[in-house]
Amino acid sequence: MLYKNEYPILEFDDVKTAKLNPESFGPGRFDTDKLVITFFPEVITKLKEQNKLRTERVIPGENPFEIYRFNEEPDVLITLGQVGCPACGGNLDLFYEMGIKKVMFCGGGGVLDSNIEVGQLLLVEGAIRDEGFSYHYLPPSRVAYTDQATTNTIARYLDENEVSYMRGLTWTTDAIFRETIDKIELRKSEGGKIVEMEQAGCIAVARFRGFEYGALIYGGDDLSGEEWSNRGWRSRDGIRYDLVNLCKKIVRVI
């Protein structure tokens, strides 16, 4: 049913099928239901050099990309995420049609509080929806929340393995160059800890389609001060490599 509104972005339709659906692409199903999505291309390169990955499938299109399979854990696939909810969330919907039912996301984002150190992990409990994509998958709301049972399962794994982390919300935005001072303060006051560009969309797809989804985001650059600080966050190779391997383990237990 289509719920009309004065503003088009708030007109949500809860019908599961559309004119164009993921199955229309006929990609074929995987023989496993587990996938890691990462934003660390250098980790993919390193794993390939170590002979820990093999190419499983190339997804064709105007911007083709690869799905890889872990050699030592062949029930787990991994791919590089694409920036923004339409690309990353849209692909996630396609992956679900291809048989993926358990997903762990790992990436980095800008911290809204300088007390969040570079590399500190955030277990995502939800995302403030400051984008457009998620509104096509969930009714209008301030926050898109992850499935609590799945998030708690991830938390237990982290606790049992003595992995340091915090829990909380991200702020998902479409516009990296419109993170203004007042918006940053508002999102921080709402509980946002890290700003990124994919979580609201990915969470919305997972909730709409009904599959397991979790995300670990590490603290990167700092938006909390008078000036933006890079903090060298993209050079933290060890953190990024370890985070991918951590998510590989978690996706097998959610």
C-alpha positions in Angstrom: 0.0 0.0 0.0 1.3 3.5 -0.9 1.1 6.0 1.9 0.9 9.5 0.3 2.6 12.6 1.8 3.2 16.2 0.9 6.8 15.3 0.3 7.7 12.6 -2.2 10.5 11.1 -0.2 8.1 10.4 2.6 5.6 8.4 0.4 6.4 4.9 1.5 5.0 1.8 -0.4 5.2 -1.4 1.6 4.5 -3.7 -1.4 7.5 -6.1 -1.7 7.6 -6.2 -5.5 8.3 -3.4 -8.0 8.5 -3.0 -11.7 12.2 -3.9 -11.6 13.2 -6.5 -9.0 16.6 -8.1 -8.1 15.6 -11.4 -9.6 15.2 -9.6 -13.0 18.9 -9.6 -13.3 19.0 -13.4 -13.1 22.4 -13.5 -11.3 22.1 -17.0 -9.9 22.4 -18.1 -6.3 25.5 -18.7 -4.2 25.9 -22.0 -2.3 26.5 -20.1 0.9 24.5 -17.4 2.8 27.4 -15.5 4.5 28.9 -12.3 3.2 31.4 -9.7 4.5 31.2 -6.2 3.0 34.3 -4.1 3.5 35.5 -0.7 2.5 39.2 -1.6 2.8 40.6 -2.4 -0.8 44.1 -2.8 0.5 42.9 -5.6 2.7 41.4 -7.4 -0.2 44.7 -7.0 -2.1 46.7 -8.4 0.8 44.4 -11.4 1.3 44.7 -12.2 -2.4 48.5 -11.9 -2.2 48.4 -14.3 0.7 46.4 -16.7 -1.3 43.5 -16.4 1.1 40.9 -15.4 -1.4 39.8 -16.5 -4.8 37.4 -14.8 -7.2 33.9 -16.3 -6.9 32.0 -14.2 -9.3 32.1 -10.9 -11.2 28.9 -8.9 -11.1 28.6 -7.3 -14.5 27.2 -3.9 -15.3 28.4 -0.3 -16.0 30.5 -0.6 -12.8 31.4 -4.3 -12.5 32.7 -5.6 -9.2 34.0 -8.9 -7.8 32.8 -11.3 -5.1 35.5 -13.3 -3.5 35.5 -16.5 -1.4 37.8 -17.3 1.5 40.0 -20.3 0.8 40.2 -21.5 4.4 36.6 -20.6 5.2 34.8 -21.4 2.0 31.4 -20.7 3.5 32.2 -17.0 3.7 32.2 -14.6 0.8 33.6 -11.0 0.8 33.2 -8.0 -1.5 34.2 -4.3 -1.5 31.3 -2.0 -0.7 30.4 0.9 -2.9 30.1 4.4 -1.6 26.6 5.6 -0.6 23.3 4.0 0.2 22.0 3.6 -3.4 25.1 1.7 -4.5 25.9 -0.3 -1.3 22.3 -0.8 -0.2 21.1 -1.6 -3.8 23.8 -4.2 -4.1 22.8 -5.7 -0.7 19.3 -6.2 -2.0 20.7 -8.0 -5.0 22.9 -10.1 -2.8 19.8 -11.2 -0.8 18.2 -12.4 -4.0 21.5 -14.4 -4.7 21.0 -16.3 -1.4 22.8 -14.1 1.1 21.1 -14.1 4.5 23.9 -13.2 6.9 26.0 -10.0 6.4 28.7 -8.3 8.4 29.8 -4.8 7.3 33.1 -3.2 8.3 34.2 0.2 7.4 35.4 3.5 8.9 33.7 6.9 9.6 34.2 10.4 10.9 33.9 10.7 14.7 31.6 13.3 16.2 33.4 13.2 19.6 37.1 13.6 19.9 37.1 11.1 22.8 36.5 8.4 20.2 40.0 7.3 19.3 41.2 6.3 15.9 40.5 2.6 15.5 37.9 2.4 18.3 35.0 0.1 17.2 31.4 1.0 17.1 28.8 -1.8 17.0 26.0 -0.1 15.1 22.6 -0.2 16.8 21.0 2.1 14.3 21.5 5.0 11.9 20.1 8.5 11.8 18.4 8.7 8.4 19.8 11.8 6.8 19.7 10.3 3.3 17.0 9.3 0.8 17.5 5.6 -0.1 16.2 4.1 3.2 12.8 5.8 2.8 12.0 3.4 0.0 12.5 0.4 2.3 11.1 1.5 5.6 8.4 4.0 6.7 9.6 7.5 7.7 11.3 7.6 11.0 14.2 9.5 12.6 16.4 6.3 13.0 16.7 3.0 11.3 17.5 0.4 14.0 19.3 -2.9 13.5 17.6 -6.1 14.6 18.3 -6.2 18.4 18.8 -9.9 18.6 21.4 -9.9 15.9 23.2 -6.9 17.4 23.2 -8.6 20.8 24.6 -11.8 19.3 27.5 -9.8 17.9 28.0 -8.1 21.2 28.2 -11.4 23.0 30.9 -12.6 20.6 32.9 -9.4 21.1 32.6 -9.7 24.9 33.6 -13.4 24.9 36.6 -12.7 22.8 37.6 -9.6 24.8 37.3 -7.2 21.8 36.9 -3.6 22.9 34.0 -1.7 21.4 31.1 0.7 22.0 27.5 0.6 21.0 25.5 3.4 19.5 24.1 5.2 16.4 25.7 6.4 13.2 24.7 9.4 11.2 24.1 8.4 7.6 24.4 11.3 5.1 24.3 11.6 1.3 26.4 14.8 1.3 30.0 14.6 2.5 30.5 18.3 1.9 27.4 19.3 3.8 28.4 18.2 7.3 27.9 21.6 8.8 28.7 22.7 12.3 25.1 22.9 13.4 24.2 19.5 11.9 27.2 17.9 13.5 26.1 19.2 16.9 22.5 18.1 16.3 23.4 14.6 15.3 25.8 14.3 18.2 23.0 15.4 20.6 20.7 12.7 19.1 23.3 10.0 20.0 25.2 9.9 16.7 28.8 8.8 17.3 30.2 8.3 13.8 29.1 9.8 10.4 29.2 7.5 7.3 27.2 7.1 4.1 25.8 3.6 4.0 24.3 2.3 7.2 20.7 3.6 7.1 20.3 2.1 3.6 21.9 -1.3 4.5 19.9 -1.6 7.7 16.7 -0.7 5.9 17.2 -3.3 3.2 18.0 -6.0 5.8 14.8 -5.1 7.8 12.6 -4.9 4.7 13.8 -8.3 3.3 14.3 -10.0 6.7 17.8 -11.2 7.0 20.7 -10.9 9.5 22.8 -7.8 9.3 25.5 -6.3 11.5 28.1 -3.6 11.2 31.3 -2.6 12.9 32.6 0.9 12.1 35.9 2.1 13.4 36.6 5.7 14.4 38.5 7.6 11.7 38.8 11.3 11.0 37.5 13.8 13.5 34.7 16.3 12.8 34.3 17.4 16.4 36.8 20.2 16.6 36.9 23.7 15.0 38.7 22.2 12.0 38.4 18.8 10.4 41.3 16.4 11.3 42.2 13.5 9.1 44.1 11.8 12.0 45.8 9.5 9.4 42.9 7.1 9.7 43.2 5.4 6.3 46.8 4.4 7.1 45.8 2.1 10.0 46.5 -1.1 8.0 46.6 -3.4 11.0 43.3 -2.3 12.4 41.6 -2.6 9.0 43.1 -6.1 8.3 42.1 -7.4 11.8 38.6 -5.9 11.4 38.0 -7.9 8.2 39.1 -11.1 9.9 37.0 -10.4 12.9 33.9 -9.9 10.7 34.7 -13.1 8.9 34.4 -14.9 12.2 31.3 -13.1 13.4 29.3 -13.6 10.2 29.5 -17.4 10.9 27.7 -17.0 14.3 24.9 -14.5 13.6 
